[in-house]
Amino acid sequence: MQRVCFVLQVKPERLEEYRERHRSVWPEMQEALRRSGWRNYSLFLREDGMLVGYVETEDFAEARRKMSEEPVNAVWQESMREFFVDAAGRPADKQMAPMEEVFHLE
């Protein structure tokens, strides 16, 4: 099982709406994540907009590939694009770059 952590940047002026959207993530989106192998998925948001994501999966690249094939993911990503800082205008799922794990206490 891979433990994956990534960081994204939410626009500070959009924090409350971002939180609100995640209080009611579409059931179809949640099911697509599960079907694609995303387990123990969490998002943590700091007041300056730093968003830390954590997920456990067998293969992160494969889990991302499977999500990219889910029609609901394209709709969700487009609806969330405006919340993220990215000079290239990429959706959040294209910005995810896993961080190196340097310690884990079992």
C-alpha positions as CSV (number, residue, x, y, z in Angstrom):
1,M,0.0,0.0,0.0
2,Q,1.3,3.4,-0.9
3,R,0.8,6.4,1.4
4,V,0.8,9.5,-0.8
5,C,0.9,13.2,0.4
6,F,0.6,16.2,-1.9
7,V,0.2,19.9,-1.5
8,L,-2.0,22.3,-3.5
9,Q,-2.8,26.0,-3.0
10,V,-6.4,27.2,-2.6
11,K,-7.0,30.9,-3.3
12,P,-7.3,32.5,0.2
13,E,-10.4,34.5,-0.8
14,R,-12.2,31.2,-1.7
15,L,-11.5,29.2,1.5
16,E,-15.0,29.3,3.0
17,E,-16.7,28.2,-0.3
18,Y,-14.0,25.5,-0.8
19,R,-14.8,24.1,2.7
20,E,-18.5,24.3,2.0
21,R,-18.2,22.3,-1.3
22,H,-16.3,19.6,0.6
23,R,-19.0,19.2,3.2
24,S,-21.1,17.7,0.5
25,V,-18.9,16.0,-2.0
26,W,-21.2,14.4,-4.6
27,P,-21.9,10.7,-3.8
28,E,-21.0,9.8,-7.4
29,M,-17.6,11.4,-6.9
30,Q,-17.1,9.6,-3.7
31,E,-18.0,6.3,-5.3
32,A,-15.7,7.0,-8.2
33,L,-12.8,7.6,-5.8
34,R,-13.5,4.3,-4.0
35,R,-13.9,2.4,-7.3
36,S,-10.5,3.8,-8.5
37,G,-8.6,2.6,-5.4
38,W,-8.5,5.8,-3.3
39,R,-8.5,4.8,0.4
40,N,-8.3,6.8,3.6
41,Y,-8.3,10.0,1.5
42,S,-8.2,13.2,3.5
43,L,-7.7,16.9,2.8
44,F,-6.4,19.4,5.3
45,L,-6.7,23.1,4.7
46,R,-4.6,25.9,6.4
47,E,-5.9,29.5,6.7
48,D,-3.4,30.7,4.1
49,G,-4.8,28.3,1.5
50,M,-2.3,25.5,1.7
51,L,-4.1,22.3,1.1
52,V,-2.5,19.0,2.1
53,G,-3.9,15.8,0.6
54,Y,-3.3,12.3,1.9
55,V,-4.4,9.0,0.3
56,E,-3.6,5.4,0.6
57,T,-3.7,3.3,-2.6
58,E,-2.1,0.3,-4.2
59,D,-0.6,2.4,-7.0
60,F,-1.1,6.2,-7.1
61,A,-0.4,6.5,-10.8
62,E,-3.0,3.8,-11.6
63,A,-5.5,5.3,-9.2
64,R,-5.1,8.7,-10.9
65,R,-5.5,7.0,-14.3
66,K,-8.7,5.3,-13.3
67,M,-10.1,8.5,-11.9
68,S,-9.3,10.3,-15.2
69,E,-11.6,7.8,-16.9
70,E,-14.5,8.6,-14.6
71,P,-17.0,11.0,-16.2
72,V,-17.9,12.6,-12.9
73,N,-14.3,13.4,-12.2
74,A,-14.1,15.7,-15.3
75,V,-17.2,17.6,-14.1
76,W,-16.0,17.8,-10.5
77,Q,-12.5,19.0,-11.6
78,E,-14.0,21.7,-13.8
79,S,-16.3,22.9,-11.1
80,M,-13.4,23.2,-8.7
81,R,-10.8,24.7,-11.0
82,E,-11.5,28.3,-10.0
83,F,-10.5,27.6,-6.4
84,F,-6.8,26.7,-7.1
85,V,-3.8,28.8,-7.7
86,D,-2.0,27.6,-10.8
87,A,-0.4,29.8,-13.4
88,A,-1.0,27.1,-16.1
89,G,-4.7,26.9,-15.3
90,R,-4.5,23.1,-14.7
91,P,-7.3,21.4,-12.7
92,A,-6.2,20.2,-9.2
93,D,-6.0,16.6,-10.2
94,K,-3.3,17.5,-12.8
95,Q,-1.3,19.5,-10.2
96,M,-0.9,16.6,-7.6
97,A,2.7,15.8,-7.2
98,P,3.5,13.2,-4.5
99,M,5.9,14.3,-1.8
100,E,8.7,12.1,-0.7
101,E,7.9,10.2,2.5
102,V,11.0,10.5,4.8
103,F,9.6,8.9,8.0
104,H,6.7,6.7,9.0
105,L,6.0,5.4,12.5
106,E,4.4,2.0,12.3
